Amino acid sequence: MRSSCRRVMRRRRVARVFGLRSLRAKNRSGCLLIVARGRQSKPRCCRICCSATSVIRIPSISAAWCRGIAWEMIGMVRTMRVLKDHPRTKELVPSFVKLASWAMKYQRQDGLWAVYVKRPELMQDTAGSAGIAAALAIGFHQGWLSDAARKSAEQTLAGLMPHLTPDGFLSGVAQSNKGGSALQSGNYRVIYQMAMELMGQLVAALKV
């Protein structure tokens, strides 16, 4: 099946969860991101959308990969912002607030999160940190999170600045998870264009 057809099918499944005839996201990094991160081995909606009828589970120690949490949080908050006052959006807000509060507990003094957030002794992941902070900033401006979320996002932005290279790239990014937890847990970090995009979302969200 062509990738474009798969994307259409995913959007249709998301639309059915929210009782919509169709789903056309105004922001590709919102709804489409959440769908792309919800791949399953059998036809079903992604877990974030399914949370409209069930509570999101807080990640376990082994699953608390910083960048994975960032994808979940920023996809969720952007989807809710697109759907605005739809009744199902109100059902998602408590789950997002719970996840945001959980993530903020593990923010380090440098404003960043470790590659596995529940193991702060590990090296940071700047990309995941930027994504989590962007979601916190968006959630604050939407009125779903308290001022503590805004302060947390600002602290992250300050913590990211030392990792910017002279030519404007963000270093300190955990490598692709294809290498497994051993690679993630080590001190090997890279420059990744995707990280700069997440940092850009954070800057934009704080300037709203």
N, C-alpha and C positions, 0 to 999 in steps of 0.2 A: 504494500500500500504506500502511495506517495506521501511524503511528510506533510504536504499541504492538506491532503484529505484527512490525515490523522489529527491535524490541528483543528479542523472543522468539527470532527466528531467529538473531540475533547470539549470544545466550546459548547456544543449542543448538550453534552452531559451536565456541564456546569449550569447551563441555562435551565435545565429541567429541575435541578436541585433548588434553584431560586424561583421556580414557577414562571419563568420567562419564555417567550416564544423563541427568542434568540439572544445571543450575547455578543455584542460588538464593543470591545473595550476601547475607551477613548485614549488609553495610555498603554502602549504595548508592554511596558515594564510592569504593568499592574496585573490585569487578569490573565494575559497570555503567559506571563512568567509563572504564575501560580499553577497554571495548567501544565506547562512544560515540566515543572518540578513534581508533577503528580503522576508520573508514569507508573503503571501497574501491569502485572503479568496477565491479568484478565480484565475485561471491560468493566470499569467502575470509575466513579468520580474520584478526584484527588482528595486526600484526607482533610485538607483545609476546608474545602467546600462541604464535605460530609459533616464537618463540625457544626453546620447549621442545625443539625439534629442530634449531635453528640458533642461532648466536651473534648477539646484538644488535650491529649496527654502531654504532660511535661516531659521533656526528653530525659532518658536515663543517663547514667554516667557514660556508658559506652556510646550512646547516640548523640551526646551533647557536642557535636562538631560545630565549631563557631560559624563557619560559612553556611552550613545547612540550616542553622537557626536563623541566620540572616535572610536566607532565601524565603524561609517560611514567614518570618515576621513582615518583611517588606512586601512580599506578594500578598499577604493577607490584608495589610493596612491599605495598600493601593486598590485592591479589589473592593474593599468596603467603601473607600472614598468614591470610586466610580459608581457603585450601586447606590450610594447616598442613603436616602430614606426608605429604601425597600425594607419591608418587615423582617426579612431574614437577616439583614445587616445588623439589626439590633440584637439578634440572637448571637451573632458572632463577637460583638464587642466585649462581653465579659471574658471570653476565652482569650482574646487578644490582650486585654488588660492583665490577665493572669500570667500569660507568657512573658509579657514585657516586664512585669514585676519580678518574675523569676530570673530573667536575664540580668536585670539591673543589680541583683544581689551579688553577681559574680564579676562585676566590672572591677578592674584592678585600679590601683592608685594612679597609674599612668594614663588612665582613661580608656584603655583598650581591654580586649578580652583575649584570654589564652586560646590556643587552637582547639583545645577541649575546655569549654568554659568552666567546668567543675574541677579543673586541675590548673589553678592559676600559676603554679610553679613552672609550667611549660611556656615555651616561647609564644609570643603573640601571633595572631593572624590579623593583619591590618585590613584585609578585604572584608572578612567577616565582621570585624569591629565597625567598619564604616557602614556596612549594611544594617547591622543591628541599630546603630545610632540614628541612621536615616529613618528607620521605622519608628523609633521613639520620637523623633522630631515631628514627623508627619502626624503621629498619634496625638501629640500635644496640640498641634495647630487645629486638629479636627475636634478637639475638646474631649477626647477619650482618655487621655492620660494627664496626670498632674504636672505641675511645674518642675517636679523632680526629674521627669523624663527630658525636658528641655535642657536642664543643667547637665544631665548625664550625656546628652548628645554634644553639648558644647565642650565638655571635658574630653570626649573622644576626638573631636576635631583638633583640639590643642595637642592631644597625644599623637595624632597622625602627622602633624607638621614636620617633626624631625625625620620622618621616614620618606619625605619627598626628595627626589633626586634633583640635581641642578637643572635637568632638562624636563622636569615636570611630571615624572612618573612616580608611582607609589611603590616603594619597596616594602620588604617585610611580610610578603604574602606567602601563606602556606601553599605548598605545591599541590597539584591535582591529587585527589584522594585515590587515584588508581594505584598508588604505591602502598596503600594500606596504612594502618595506624602507626607502624614503626617510622615511616617517612614523615607522617604528620607530626608525631610527637618529638621528632628531632629538631635540630636547630637550622636545618636547611630551609632557606627562604628565597623567594624569587621576586622579580618585577613582573606584574601581570596587568595587562591593559584593563581587564574587567574590574580590577581594584580601583583604578582611577575613576571609572564610571560610577562605582558605588560611593566613592568619596564626593564626586560631583553631586550625586543625589542628596548627600548629607548637607553639603554647603547650600544647595538650593532650598532644602527643607528648612534650614535655620534662618534663611533670609526672607521667608514668606511673611 
